[in-house]
């Protein structure tokens, strides 16, 4: 069975980021996977009803898991609390992944939703720190392997190893 992967829409060239831009990471492998219908392209923030453009938002006083547990907030640069929108975004990403049987996700790092290695530090000064956004944390908590846009090679290796193991098990 071919591995299905949830992928941030901005990585596939859709202009859905907070500032109306994209962050295309389209490689030969991603194009092949898209042709094979392995990719589920999804923007959690758009699915949750956030607009384009929108103000930058950062997690304050914690990480994505803390936000999902109600112990941290997500604020826009003007101080507006948008925690509920981002919590909904995380649940919608999980629903999209589970409904499509995705076992992995390729997400945009730095985002308060999709960051999986780093997120902004909540000061709106451009500083980043280690951490995960709300969707990355929720997906990982539910057994979806999460890779950042900087880890495409690792995702490809993970998929190849997983599918080789499945072929081996099928032949036994």
C-alpha positions in Angstrom: 0.0 0.0 0.0 1.4 3.4 -0.9 2.0 5.8 2.0 -0.3 8.8 2.1 1.2 12.1 3.2 -0.6 15.3 4.5 1.3 18.2 3.0 1.1 22.0 3.8 -0.6 23.7 0.9 2.0 26.5 0.8 4.7 23.9 0.1 2.8 22.8 -3.0 2.8 26.4 -4.3 -0.6 27.6 -3.0 -0.4 31.3 -1.9 -2.1 30.7 1.5 0.6 31.8 4.0 -0.3 34.7 6.4 1.2 37.2 4.0 -0.4 35.7 0.8 2.8 34.0 -0.3 3.8 30.3 -0.9 6.8 28.4 0.2 7.0 25.9 -2.7 9.2 22.8 -2.0 8.1 20.9 -5.1 10.7 18.3 -5.8 10.7 15.5 -8.4 9.6 13.1 -5.6 6.7 15.3 -4.5 5.5 15.7 -8.1 5.6 11.9 -8.5 3.8 11.4 -5.2 1.2 13.9 -6.3 0.7 12.1 -9.6 0.3 8.8 -7.6 -2.3 10.5 -5.5 -0.3 10.0 -2.3 -0.5 13.7 -1.2 -3.3 15.3 0.7 -2.7 19.0 0.2 -4.2 20.9 3.2 -3.9 24.4 4.8 -5.1 24.0 8.4 -5.3 27.8 8.9 -7.5 28.3 5.8 -9.7 25.3 6.7 -10.3 27.0 10.1 -11.5 30.2 8.4 -8.5 32.4 8.8 -8.1 35.0 6.0 -5.4 35.7 3.5 -3.6 37.9 4.3 -3.8 37.8 8.0 -1.6 39.2 10.8 1.4 37.2 11.9 0.6 35.0 14.9 2.9 33.4 17.4 2.6 31.0 20.3 3.1 32.8 23.6 4.3 31.0 26.8 4.6 27.5 25.5 4.3 25.3 22.4 1.6 23.6 20.4 0.9 20.9 22.9 0.5 23.6 25.6 -2.0 25.5 23.4 -4.0 22.4 22.7 -4.2 21.7 26.5 -5.2 25.3 27.2 -1.9 26.3 28.9 -0.6 28.7 26.2 -2.1 31.2 23.8 -1.7 32.2 20.2 -1.7 35.9 19.6 -1.6 38.0 16.5 1.0 40.8 16.2 -1.7 43.3 17.4 -2.4 41.3 20.5 -5.6 39.8 19.4 -6.1 36.2 20.8 -6.7 33.7 18.0 -6.1 30.6 20.0 -9.4 29.1 19.2 -8.9 29.5 15.5 -5.6 27.7 15.6 -6.9 24.9 17.9 -9.6 24.3 15.3 -6.9 24.4 12.5 -5.1 21.6 14.4 -8.2 19.4 14.7 -9.0 20.0 11.0 -5.5 18.9 10.0 -5.8 15.8 12.1 -9.2 15.0 10.6 -7.9 15.5 7.1 -4.9 13.2 7.8 -7.0 10.5 9.4 -9.8 10.6 6.8 -7.2 10.1 4.1 -5.2 7.4 6.0 -2.1 9.6 6.1 0.7 8.1 8.1 3.1 11.1 7.6 2.9 14.9 7.2 5.2 17.4 5.6 4.6 20.7 7.2 6.0 24.3 7.1 8.4 24.9 9.9 8.2 28.1 12.0 4.4 28.3 11.8 2.3 28.3 15.0 0.3 25.6 13.3 2.7 23.6 11.2 6.1 24.1 12.8 7.6 20.8 13.8 11.2 21.7 14.6 11.0 25.4 15.4 8.4 28.1 16.1 8.7 31.8 16.7 9.3 32.7 20.3 6.2 34.8 20.9 7.9 38.2 21.0 7.3 39.1 17.3 11.0 40.0 17.0 11.8 37.3 14.4 13.5 35.0 17.0 12.8 31.3 16.7 13.1 28.6 19.3 12.8 24.8 19.3 9.1 23.7 19.4 6.1 22.5 17.6 3.0 24.2 16.3 -0.5 23.1 17.2 -1.2 20.8 14.2 2.3 19.3 14.3 1.9 18.4 18.0 -1.6 17.0 17.6 -0.7 14.9 14.5 2.4 13.5 16.3 0.3 12.8 19.4 -2.0 10.7 17.2 0.7 8.7 15.5 1.3 10.6 12.3 5.0 11.0 11.5 5.7 14.7 11.2 8.5 16.1 9.0 9.4 19.8 8.5 9.9 21.3 5.0 13.6 21.1 5.8 13.4 17.3 6.2 12.2 16.3 2.8 15.1 13.9 2.4 14.3 12.3 5.7 10.6 11.9 4.7 11.6 10.3 1.4 13.9 7.8 3.3 11.2 7.1 5.8 8.6 6.3 3.1 11.0 4.1 1.2 12.0 2.2 4.3 8.3 1.8 5.4 7.3 0.5 2.0 10.2 -1.8 1.6 9.3 -3.3 5.0 5.7 -3.7 3.9 6.8 -5.5 0.7 9.0 -7.8 2.7 6.2 -8.6 5.1 3.8 -9.3 2.2 6.3 -11.7 0.6 6.7 -13.8 3.8 
